[in-house]
Amino acid sequence: MNSSTIVWRDGDPVLCAQIDRAFARALEDPRPIHASARRTLFRASLAPIETDVVLKVYHRRRALRRIRETIKGGFGHAAAQREWAALERMAAAGVPVPAPLARGHLAEGGEILVTRYVPGRSLLETLPDVDSVAWNAICVSLATAIRALHDAGLRHGDLHAGNLLLGETGIVLLDLQRSGRFRGERDRLADLARLEFSLRRSGASWTMSRSLRAALGVGTELDAAILRFSRDHQRGRSRRRLRVGADWERLRRSRRSRGLGIPELDLSLFAASTDSAAADGRPETDGVEIRRTERTRIYEMIASDPPIIRKEVLAGSWLRAIADRFRGSAGARAFHRGQADRLISDRAAPALGYLDLRRSGLPVLSGLLMAKVGEVDLDGFEPRDAAEAHRVARALGLWLAEGHAAGLSHRDLKGGNIRIRLAPPRIRFWLVDLQDLTGPAPVPESARIESLCQISASLTNEAFDRASRMAALEAYAERLPFDRPLEAVAAEVAERSLARRHRWRGEDCMAVDRN
C-alpha cells in the first residue's frame, strides 16, 4: 500500500497530503496502538507541524458484509461516515472528543478516519489505581461530558470504560461510530446502563457506582435499564460464545463419553467412571473428595495447577436420565449456564468442560470441571471474632443485593454453594452450583426474601450471630430496599429460616421481637 491509495473525502488538502506521508510511514513500521478484525489504530506524527494524530483504519469486510457496507455508505450510514459526522457535530457543540481532521477511502477497500491525538489513559486502565478523591473528580468530569453529549442531541451507543479517555483536562469520549440521535430519557438510561455495566465488570465497587450515579443524577431507575442491557447483551453474545470453535471443542474419551470444554483440556481430570471402556489407558488425575450427597460427588484435583474442582452427578434413575436426554445432563446444563452467565457477571466459578457417560443413548453420569475459587465454603467459614463476622455479613448482604438488582439469582442459595475469600482488596464471593444460576430477569420481593432465608438457614449460630445477620439484612436493604419495614422482613426471614430446620438453631433470633 502507498499514499496514492487514499482518496480523501473530508479534510484540508494540505493536511491530507501530510497524513498520506504519515500513513505510509506507519505501514512501513506497523506498530498499532490497537488492532482487531474490524479496525486498526495507528499513532503518527505529522511533519513539519509536529502534531500527533490517530489513524483509524476500518478494514474491508467479507463479501456479504462489504455489500451491506456499500449500501449503507450510499446513504451516509457506513461506520466511518457516522463517526465523522458525530465528531464534527460534537466538536462544534463543545463535547469533549478528539478533533476530527480527515476522512478517506482506501482503494483496496475500507475507510480511514483521522483525529488529533489526545494523550491520556483509558478509564479501563485507570480504574485499578484510582482512589476515592480522584474517582469523585472523574465522576464530575464524566457527568459533564455525558450531559454535553446528550444536550448536543446525540447518544453514544457504546459507552464503556474502554471508550473513555482520561486526558489532561478530563474525560474525552472515543469510538463514536455507534452514536445516533438522542431521543430522550430511555436513550440516556441506555447509555448510562452500558457505562455502569462496564465499570462493574471492570472491578468498580458499588460505592464507586453510587458516587457516579449521584454525579449523573440517577438512582434506582438505572437498575431496570441495566437489566434490559445485560439481558440483550447475554442473548446476543451467547449465540457466538457457545459455538464449538476457537473457545470450545468437543471432548471424547470413548465411544460412550462425550462433552464440551476448553481446547486441549486434560481428559484425565475426569473420573474413570465417565469412560466405561477406559480404552485410552491414561492414569486418572488424583482427586480428594470434599463433598458427597446421594447423587453428587465433588473432588479437588490436587495434581492440577491451577487447582481444579471436579463435580460428578449421577442421573439416579432412568426417568431422570430420559429427561436429561432432552434438557441436557447436569454437567451440560451447568457448563452452558455458567458460560452464559460469565458474559454478564463474575459471580460464578469458571466452568472448564463437561463429559457425559451414556448408556443406551442416555446420560447416566455427568462430570463437570470448574476452576477452584475462594478459600472455603461459606457454611464452613469460621470468623475469628464478632467484628469479622459482622464485616463478612455486610459484604454478603451487599453482594446478594447487587445480584438481585441486576436480575441475577440462584435457585438453591445455601452456604455450601457459595465460596468466600477474605484476601484484599475486598471480600469476594462466588457461586459454585452453576446449573441453578438464574437471570437476568426481574427478581420479585418474594424471591429475594426466599434467597435470604436459604442463606440464613444454612449458616450456624456459632459463625453468624443475630447482630451479624441483621447487619447483612441492613446492607442488603441499603442497596435494594424492601416495600415493607425492615423489622417485618427480618422477622419473616427468621421464622422461615428456622422452619427449614437446617444449620441455624435461632438462639436469640429476630423473630422473638415480633410480639
matplotlib code that plots the C-alpha trace (Angstrom):
import matplotlib.pyplot as plt

x = [0.0, 1.2, -0.2, -1.8, -4.3, -6.2, -9.0, -9.8, -13.5, -13.2, -10.4, -7.9, -6.0, -2.6, -3.2, -4.3, -1.1, 0.8, -1.4, -0.6, 3.1, 2.5, 0.2, 2.9, 5.5, 3.0, 2.6, 6.4, 6.7, 3.3, 3.0, -0.6, -1.9, -5.0, -5.9, -8.9, -10.6, -12.6, -10.3, -6.6, -5.4, -2.0, -0.4, 1.6, 3.4, 2.7, 5.8, 6.7, 3.9, 4.8, 1.3, 0.4, -2.7, -4.6, -5.2, -8.2, -8.5, -11.8, -10.9, -12.5, -15.2, -16.1, -18.3, -21.8, -20.8, -19.0, -22.1, -24.1, -21.5, -21.5, -25.3, -25.1, -22.3, -24.6, -27.0, -24.2, -24.5, -21.2, -19.2, -16.6, -19.3, -21.3, -18.3, -17.0, -20.4, -20.7, -17.2, -17.9, -21.2, -19.9, -16.7, -18.9, -21.1, -18.2, -18.5, -15.0, -14.0, -10.8, -10.7, -11.7, -9.1, -9.8, -11.7, -10.8, -11.4, -8.8, -8.8, -8.4, -11.4, -12.0, -12.0, -9.6, -10.6, -8.0, -8.3, -5.9, -4.1, -5.2, -2.7, -4.0, -5.2, -8.5, -10.7, -10.4, -6.7, -7.0, -9.7, -7.5, -5.3, -7.9, -8.6, -11.8, -10.7, -9.7, -12.8, -15.1, -13.3, -13.7, -17.4, -17.9, -16.0, -17.9, -21.2, -20.2, -19.1, -22.2, -24.6, -22.9, -23.2, -27.0, -27.6, -26.0, -28.8, -26.7, -26.3, -23.0, -24.4, -21.2, -20.4, -18.0, -14.8, -12.5, -14.1, -13.5, -10.1, -8.9, -6.9, -5.2, -8.4, -10.8, -12.8, -12.8, -15.3, -13.9, -15.2, -18.4, -19.3, -22.4, -23.7, -27.1, -29.9, -30.8, -34.5, -35.0, -34.8, -34.7, -31.6, -30.0, -30.6, -29.4, -26.0, -25.7, -26.6, -23.8, -21.4, -22.2, -22.3, -18.8, -17.4, -18.7, -17.4, -14.0, -13.9, -15.7, -17.3, -20.9, -19.6, -18.0, -21.1, -23.2, -20.9, -21.2, -25.0, -25.1, -23.0, -25.2, -28.4, -29.9, -31.0, -32.7, -34.3, -31.0, -31.3, -34.1, -32.1, -29.0, -31.2, -32.5, -29.0, -27.5, -30.3, -29.8, -26.0, -26.1, -28.6, -26.6, -23.2, -24.3, -25.0, -21.4, -19.8, -21.1, -20.4, -17.8, -14.8, -11.9, -13.2, -14.6, -14.0, -15.9, -14.5, -14.5, -12.8, -14.5, -17.5, -19.8, -18.2, -18.6, -18.9, -17.6, -14.7, -11.7, -9.2, -6.6, -8.3, -6.7, -9.3, -7.6, -9.0, -12.4, -13.1, -12.5, -16.2, -17.0, -15.2, -16.6, -14.3, -11.2, -9.6, -7.0, -5.0, -4.0, -3.8, -6.6, -5.5, -5.7, -8.6, -9.6, -13.3, -14.5, -18.3, -20.7, -24.5, -26.8, -26.2, -23.2, -19.5, -17.2, -13.4, -10.4, -7.8, -4.7, -2.3, -3.6, -2.1, -4.0, -6.4, -9.5, -12.7, -14.5, -18.2, -19.8, -23.6, -25.5, -28.8, -30.0, -33.0, -33.9, -36.7, -34.2, -31.8, -34.6, -35.3, -31.6, -31.5, -33.7, -32.8, -29.1, -27.2, -26.4, -22.9, -24.1, -26.6, -24.1, -21.5, -23.7, -25.4, -22.1, -20.6, -23.7, -23.6, -19.9, -20.9, -22.6, -21.2, -18.3, -20.4, -19.7, -16.7, -15.5, -16.6, -13.9, -15.7, -18.1, -18.2, -21.2, -21.2, -24.1, -25.8, -28.4, -28.0, -29.0, -26.6, -26.4, -23.3, -22.1, -18.7, -18.0, -14.7, -14.5, -11.7, -11.2, -12.2, -12.2, -10.7, -13.6, -17.4, -19.4, -21.1, -17.6, -16.3, -15.3, -14.9, -12.0, -14.2, -17.6, -16.1, -15.0, -18.4, -20.1, -17.8, -18.4, -22.1, -22.4, -20.4, -22.6, -25.8, -24.5, -23.2, -26.6, -28.5, -26.2, -27.0, -30.8, -30.7, -29.1, -31.7, -29.4, -30.3, -30.0, -32.5, -30.5, -28.6, -27.2, -23.8, -22.5, -23.0, -21.1, -17.3, -15.6, -12.2, -11.2, -7.9, -7.6, -8.8, -12.3, -14.2, -15.2, -17.9, -18.5, -21.4, -20.3, -23.6, -23.8, -26.9, -29.1, -28.0, -30.9, -31.3, -31.1, -34.7, -36.6, -36.4, -39.6, -39.5, -40.9, -37.9, -35.5, -36.7, -36.6, -32.9, -32.2, -34.0, -31.9, -28.7, -29.7, -30.9, -27.6, -25.2, -24.6, -25.2, -21.5, -20.4, -23.0, -25.0, -28.1, -26.2, -24.3, -27.4, -29.1, -26.1, -26.4, -30.0, -29.4, -26.6, -29.0, -31.7, -29.4, -28.7, -32.1, -34.9, -38.0, -41.6, -42.2, -40.4, -37.1, -38.2, -41.1, -38.8, -36.3, -39.0, -40.2, -36.7, -36.0, -39.2, -38.9, -35.2, -35.9, -38.8, -36.2, -34.5, -31.1, -28.0, -29.4, -31.0, -32.2, -31.0, -31.8, -33.3, -35.0, -38.4, -38.5, -39.0, -42.0, -44.6]
y = [0.0, 3.5, 7.0, 7.1, 4.5, 7.0, 9.1, 11.8, 12.7, 15.3, 17.4, 20.1, 19.1, 20.3, 18.4, 15.3, 15.3, 15.3, 12.5, 10.5, 10.5, 9.7, 6.8, 5.4, 5.6, 3.9, 1.0, 0.6, 0.1, -1.2, -1.0, -0.2, 1.1, -1.1, -3.8, -6.0, -7.9, -4.7, -1.8, -0.9, 2.3, 3.9, 6.9, 9.0, 12.4, 15.0, 16.8, 19.6, 20.8, 18.2, 17.2, 13.7, 12.1, 8.8, 7.0, 4.7, 2.2, 0.4, -2.9, -4.2, -6.8, -10.1, -10.2, -10.0, -7.6, -5.5, -5.3, -4.2, -1.6, -0.3, 0.1, 1.8, 4.1, 5.2, 6.5, 8.0, 5.4, 3.5, 3.3, 5.9, 8.3, 8.0, 8.6, 11.5, 13.2, 12.6, 14.0, 17.1, 17.8, 17.1, 19.1, 22.1, 21.7, 21.6, 17.9, 16.6, 14.5, 14.2, 16.9, 15.4, 16.1, 14.0, 11.0, 9.0, 5.8, 3.1, 1.9, -1.8, -1.4, 0.1, 3.6, 5.8, 8.4, 10.8, 12.6, 14.7, 12.5, 13.1, 12.0, 10.0, 6.6, 4.8, 4.7, 0.9, 1.2, 3.8, 2.1, -0.2, 2.7, 5.3, 6.5, 8.0, 11.6, 11.0, 9.0, 11.8, 14.1, 11.6, 11.3, 15.0, 15.0, 12.0, 13.6, 16.8, 15.0, 12.8, 15.8, 17.7, 14.7, 14.4, 18.1, 18.0, 15.7, 12.6, 9.3, 7.4, 3.8, 2.1, 3.9, 1.6, 2.1, 1.4, 4.2, 6.8, 8.5, 10.3, 13.1, 16.2, 18.2, 15.4, 12.7, 12.5, 10.4, 7.9, 5.4, 7.2, 5.0, 3.7, 7.1, 8.2, 10.6, 11.2, 10.6, 11.2, 9.6, 6.0, 6.7, 8.5, 5.5, 3.1, 5.0, 5.1, 1.4, 0.4, 2.5, 1.2, -2.4, -1.9, -0.3, -3.1, -5.7, -3.9, -4.0, -0.9, -1.3, -0.4, 2.6, 3.9, 3.2, 5.1, 8.1, 8.1, 7.8, 10.8, 12.9, 11.8, 12.4, 8.9, 6.4, 3.0, 3.7, 2.7, -0.8, -1.6, -0.2, -2.3, -5.4, -4.7, -4.2, -7.3, -9.5, -8.3, -8.4, -12.0, -13.1, -11.6, -12.9, -16.4, -17.4, -16.8, -17.6, -21.2, -22.3, -25.0, -23.2, -21.1, -21.1, -24.6, -28.0, -31.3, -33.8, -37.6, -40.2, -43.2, -44.2, -43.6, -40.5, -37.1, -33.5, -30.0, -28.0, -25.6, -26.6, -29.1, -29.9, -32.8, -35.5, -37.5, -34.9, -36.6, -39.7, -43.1, -43.7, -41.3, -43.7, -47.1, -48.6, -46.9, -47.6, -44.8, -46.3, -42.9, -42.6, -40.7, -37.5, -37.8, -36.2, -35.7, -35.9, -32.8, -33.2, -36.1, -36.4, -39.2, -38.3, -35.9, -36.3, -33.3, -33.6, -31.3, -32.3, -32.0, -32.6, -29.8, -26.4, -24.1, -26.1, -27.6, -29.0, -32.0, -32.5, -35.8, -36.2, -39.5, -39.4, -41.7, -43.1, -43.9, -41.4, -38.6, -39.9, -39.7, -36.1, -35.3, -36.7, -33.7, -30.9, -31.8, -33.6, -31.8, -31.2, -29.9, -27.5, -26.2, -25.7, -23.8, -21.8, -20.9, -19.8, -17.7, -16.1, -15.1, -12.9, -10.6, -11.3, -12.7, -14.2, -17.9, -20.2, -20.5, -23.8, -25.6, -28.5, -31.4, -35.1, -37.4, -41.2, -42.5, -45.9, -46.8, -43.2, -41.7, -39.6, -41.7, -39.9, -36.4, -34.9, -31.1, -29.4, -25.9, -23.6, -23.6, -20.3, -18.8, -20.2, -22.1, -22.8, -20.2, -22.8, -23.9, -20.4, -19.6, -15.9, -15.0, -12.7, -10.9, -8.0, -10.2, -11.9, -8.5, -7.4, -10.6, -10.5, -6.9, -7.8, -10.9, -8.8, -6.2, -8.9, -10.6, -7.3, -6.3, -9.6, -9.2, -5.6, -6.8, -9.5, -12.4, -15.0, -18.7, -21.5, -23.0, -20.2, -22.0, -21.7, -24.9, -23.4, -20.2, -19.8, -16.9, -15.3, -12.6, -11.5, -7.8, -5.6, -6.8, -9.8, -11.9, -14.5, -17.0, -19.4, -22.9, -24.6, -23.4, -25.2, -23.3, -19.9, -17.8, -14.5, -11.9, -11.4, -9.3, -10.7, -10.1, -9.3, -12.8, -14.4, -12.0, -13.0, -16.7, -16.3, -14.6, -17.4, -20.1, -18.4, -17.7, -21.3, -22.7, -20.7, -21.7, -19.7, -20.0, -18.4, -15.7, -14.4, -12.3, -9.0, -10.1, -11.5, -8.2, -6.4, -8.5, -7.6, -3.9, -3.9, -5.6, -3.1, -0.1, -1.3, -2.7, -1.6, -3.6, -2.5, -3.3, -2.1, -3.8, -5.2, -7.1, -8.5, -9.6, -11.4, -13.2, -14.3, -15.6, -17.6, -19.1, -19.9, -21.7, -23.6, -25.2, -26.9, -26.6, -25.3, -22.2, -23.0, -19.5, -18.6, -15.0, -14.8, -11.8, -13.4, -13.0, -9.3, -9.5, -9.6]
z = [0.0, -0.7, -0.2, -3.6, -2.4, -0.2, -1.8, 0.7, 1.2, 4.0, 5.4, 4.4, 1.3, 2.6, 5.9, 3.9, 2.0, 5.2, 6.5, 3.3, 4.2, 7.9, 6.9, 4.6, 7.4, 9.8, 7.3, 6.9, 10.7, 11.7, 15.5, 16.0, 19.3, 18.8, 16.4, 15.8, 13.0, 12.2, 12.9, 13.4, 15.0, 14.4, 16.1, 13.8, 13.7, 11.0, 9.7, 9.7, 12.1, 14.8, 15.6, 16.6, 15.1, 15.3, 12.0, 12.4, 9.6, 9.0, 7.3, 4.2, 5.2, 3.7, 0.5, 2.1, 4.7, 2.1, 0.0, 3.1, 4.0, 0.4, 0.5, 3.9, 2.6, -0.3, 2.4, 4.5, 7.2, 6.9, 10.2, 9.2, 7.9, 11.1, 13.3, 11.2, 11.3, 15.0, 15.7, 13.7, 15.4, 18.9, 18.4, 17.3, 20.3, 22.8, 23.6, 24.7, 21.7, 19.6, 16.9, 13.5, 10.8, 7.8, 6.3, 3.3, 1.3, 0.7, -2.9, -1.9, 0.4, 3.8, 5.2, 7.2, 9.7, 11.3, 14.6, 16.7, 19.2, 22.9, 25.5, 28.4, 29.6, 29.1, 32.2, 31.9, 32.5, 35.2, 37.3, 39.4, 40.6, 41.3, 44.9, 46.3, 45.8, 42.2, 41.5, 42.6, 40.2, 37.4, 38.2, 37.8, 34.5, 33.3, 34.1, 32.4, 29.2, 29.0, 29.7, 26.9, 24.6, 25.2, 25.1, 21.6, 20.6, 20.4, 22.3, 22.3, 21.8, 23.1, 26.3, 28.2, 30.2, 27.2, 25.2, 27.8, 27.8, 31.0, 29.5, 30.9, 31.1, 32.0, 30.2, 26.4, 24.5, 22.0, 19.3, 18.2, 15.2, 17.0, 18.0, 17.0, 17.5, 21.2, 21.7, 25.4, 28.8, 27.5, 25.4, 28.4, 30.7, 27.9, 27.7, 31.5, 31.8, 29.4, 31.3, 34.8, 33.5, 32.0, 35.2, 37.4, 35.1, 35.2, 39.0, 40.2, 43.6, 44.5, 46.4, 43.2, 41.2, 43.8, 43.5, 39.8, 40.0, 42.3, 39.8, 37.0, 38.9, 38.6, 41.2, 41.3, 37.9, 36.3, 37.7, 35.2, 32.3, 33.3, 33.5, 29.9, 28.7, 30.3, 29.0, 25.5, 25.8, 27.1, 24.4, 21.6, 22.7, 23.8, 20.2, 19.3, 22.6, 23.0, 19.4, 19.0, 17.6, 18.9, 22.6, 22.9, 21.4, 21.5, 24.1, 23.7, 25.9, 24.5, 22.3, 25.2, 26.7, 25.1, 26.1, 25.5, 27.0, 26.6, 23.9, 25.0, 28.2, 30.1, 29.9, 32.7, 35.0, 34.5, 36.6, 35.0, 35.7, 32.8, 30.5, 31.0, 28.3, 29.8, 26.5, 26.4, 29.3, 30.7, 34.5, 36.2, 37.9, 41.7, 43.5, 47.1, 47.9, 49.6, 49.5, 49.0, 48.7, 47.4, 43.7, 43.8, 44.5, 44.5, 44.3, 44.4, 41.8, 43.9, 41.0, 38.7, 38.5, 38.8, 41.1, 39.5, 41.1, 39.6, 40.2, 39.3, 39.2, 38.8, 36.9, 39.7, 37.7, 34.1, 34.3, 35.1, 32.5, 29.9, 31.0, 30.8, 27.2, 26.1, 28.6, 28.9, 31.7, 35.0, 33.7, 30.3, 31.9, 34.4, 31.7, 29.3, 32.1, 33.7, 30.3, 29.5, 33.0, 32.7, 29.8, 32.2, 35.7, 37.6, 40.4, 39.5, 39.2, 35.6, 34.0, 32.0, 30.5, 31.0, 29.9, 30.0, 30.2, 28.1, 28.2, 25.6, 24.4, 27.8, 30.1, 33.3, 34.7, 34.2, 35.1, 35.3, 35.7, 37.3, 38.3, 42.1, 43.6, 47.1, 50.3, 51.9, 51.5, 53.3, 55.5, 56.7, 57.3, 60.9, 61.7, 64.0, 66.1, 66.1, 64.1, 61.3, 61.2, 61.0, 58.2, 56.2, 56.8, 55.5, 52.4, 51.8, 52.1, 49.6, 47.2, 47.2, 46.7, 43.8, 42.1, 42.7, 41.5, 38.3, 37.9, 38.9, 41.4, 42.3, 43.0, 45.9, 47.6, 50.6, 52.2, 50.6, 47.2, 48.0, 48.2, 50.1, 50.0, 52.6, 50.9, 49.9, 48.3, 49.2, 50.5, 47.5, 47.0, 44.2, 43.4, 42.5, 41.8, 38.2, 36.9, 39.4, 38.3, 37.1, 35.3, 34.1, 34.9, 37.4, 40.9, 42.9, 46.6, 47.5, 45.6, 47.3, 50.7, 49.8, 48.9, 52.3, 54.0, 52.2, 53.2, 56.8, 57.4, 56.1, 58.4, 62.0, 65.1, 66.0, 62.8, 62.5, 65.5, 65.5, 65.1, 62.1, 60.4, 61.0, 59.6, 56.4, 56.0, 56.6, 54.0, 51.6, 52.2, 51.8, 48.2, 47.4, 49.8, 50.6, 50.3, 53.9, 57.1, 57.7, 61.0, 59.4, 56.8, 59.4, 61.4, 58.3, 57.3, 60.8, 61.0, 57.6, 58.1, 61.3, 59.6, 57.3, 60.3, 58.7, 60.4, 62.2, 65.6, 66.2, 69.7, 70.4, 66.9, 65.3, 65.4, 69.3, 68.9, 66.7, 69.6]

ax = plt.figure().add_subplot(projection="3d")
ax.plot(x, y, z, "-o")
ax.set_aspect("equal")
plt.show()
